[in-house]
Amino acid sequence: MPAEFSGVTAVCKANIYFDGKVISHTLVDGAGKKITLGLIFAGSYAFNTGAPERMDMVAGVCRVKLAGQEGFVAYPAGTTFFVPGDSSFEIAVDEGIAEYICSFG
C-alpha cells in the first residue's frame, strides 16, 4: 500500500456522501487512472459501483458486506478488499474513522 502518490493531479472539489460522513478526494495519475483518498466516519453506508474497485484500508477498521454475501467481513488497516463493477456493497465503521485508498478499474 503506498504511503504517498507522486506525479498525480488532485481534483480540488471533495466527494461528499451521507451528510459528510464519507468524504474523499480524487487523484488522477499520469495514465488517467482515478484514485480516491477517503475518510469514513462511524456509521453504516451503502454504495453502488460502476467500475471495479480495490479498497486499501490505511487506518481504522471497517466491516464490508458485498452484494450477495451473507454477512460482514472486517478489514483493519493494512488489508484490502475488492468490489466487482456494476455491483454494490455495504460498509460500516463501528467507532472512530476509517481511512482508505480506492483504485478504480
C-alpha positions as CSV (number, residue, x, y, z in Angstrom):
1,M,0.0,0.0,0.0
2,P,1.5,3.3,-1.0
3,A,2.4,5.9,1.7
4,E,2.2,8.7,-0.9
5,F,1.4,9.3,-4.6
6,S,3.8,11.2,-6.9
7,G,3.0,12.7,-10.3
8,V,-0.7,12.9,-9.9
9,T,-3.3,15.6,-10.4
10,A,-5.5,16.4,-7.4
11,V,-9.2,17.4,-8.0
12,C,-10.0,20.2,-5.6
13,K,-13.7,19.5,-5.1
14,A,-14.3,16.8,-2.5
15,N,-16.7,13.9,-3.0
16,I,-19.1,14.2,0.0
17,Y,-21.6,11.5,0.8
18,F,-24.1,10.8,3.6
19,D,-24.1,14.4,5.0
20,G,-20.3,14.5,5.3
21,K,-19.9,11.2,7.0
22,V,-18.0,9.8,4.0
23,I,-15.6,12.1,2.2
24,S,-13.0,11.5,-0.5
25,H,-10.7,13.5,-2.8
26,T,-9.9,12.3,-6.3
27,L,-6.4,11.9,-7.7
28,V,-5.7,11.2,-11.4
29,D,-2.4,9.5,-12.3
30,G,-0.3,10.1,-15.4
31,A,-2.1,7.3,-17.3
32,G,-5.6,8.8,-16.4
33,K,-6.3,6.2,-13.7
34,K,-8.7,7.5,-11.0
35,I,-7.8,7.0,-7.3
36,T,-9.6,8.4,-4.3
37,L,-8.3,9.0,-0.8
38,G,-11.1,9.0,1.8
39,L,-12.4,9.0,5.3
40,I,-15.4,7.1,6.6
41,F,-16.8,8.3,9.9
42,A,-18.7,5.9,12.3
43,G,-22.0,4.6,10.7
44,S,-23.2,2.2,8.1
45,Y,-23.4,3.1,4.4
46,A,-24.4,1.5,1.1
47,F,-22.7,2.2,-2.3
48,N,-23.2,1.1,-5.9
49,T,-20.2,0.6,-8.2
50,G,-19.7,1.2,-11.9
51,A,-16.1,0.2,-12.3
52,P,-14.4,-2.5,-10.2
53,E,-12.9,-1.1,-7.0
54,R,-9.8,-2.0,-5.0
55,M,-10.1,-0.7,-1.4
56,D,-6.9,-0.5,0.6
57,M,-7.5,0.3,4.3
58,V,-5.0,2.9,5.6
59,A,-6.2,3.4,9.1
60,G,-9.1,2.3,11.4
61,V,-11.4,-0.7,10.8
62,C,-14.4,-1.2,8.6
63,R,-16.8,-4.1,8.1
64,V,-17.9,-4.8,4.5
65,K,-20.7,-6.9,3.0
66,L,-20.5,-7.3,-0.7
67,A,-23.6,-7.9,-2.8
68,G,-24.8,-11.5,-2.4
69,Q,-22.7,-12.1,0.7
70,E,-24.4,-13.4,3.8
71,G,-22.5,-11.3,6.4
72,F,-20.0,-8.6,7.0
73,V,-16.2,-9.2,7.0
74,A,-13.8,-7.0,9.0
75,Y,-11.0,-5.1,7.2
76,P,-8.5,-3.4,9.6
77,A,-5.7,-1.1,8.5
78,G,-3.2,-2.8,6.1
79,T,-5.8,-5.0,4.4
80,T,-7.5,-4.9,1.0
81,F,-10.9,-5.8,-0.4
82,F,-12.2,-5.8,-3.9
83,V,-15.7,-4.8,-5.2
84,P,-16.8,-6.0,-8.6
85,G,-18.0,-3.5,-11.2
86,D,-21.8,-2.9,-11.6
87,S,-22.4,-4.2,-8.1
88,S,-22.9,-2.8,-4.6
89,F,-21.6,-3.1,-1.1
90,E,-22.4,-2.0,2.4
91,I,-19.6,-0.6,4.6
92,A,-19.8,0.0,8.3
93,V,-17.4,1.7,10.8
94,D,-18.3,1.0,14.4
95,E,-16.1,3.6,16.0
96,G,-13.6,6.3,15.1
97,I,-12.7,7.0,11.5
98,A,-11.5,4.6,8.7
99,E,-9.2,5.9,6.1
100,Y,-8.9,4.3,2.7
101,I,-7.4,4.4,-0.8
102,C,-9.8,3.4,-3.6
103,S,-8.4,2.5,-7.0
104,F,-10.8,2.1,-9.9
105,G,-10.7,-0.2,-12.9
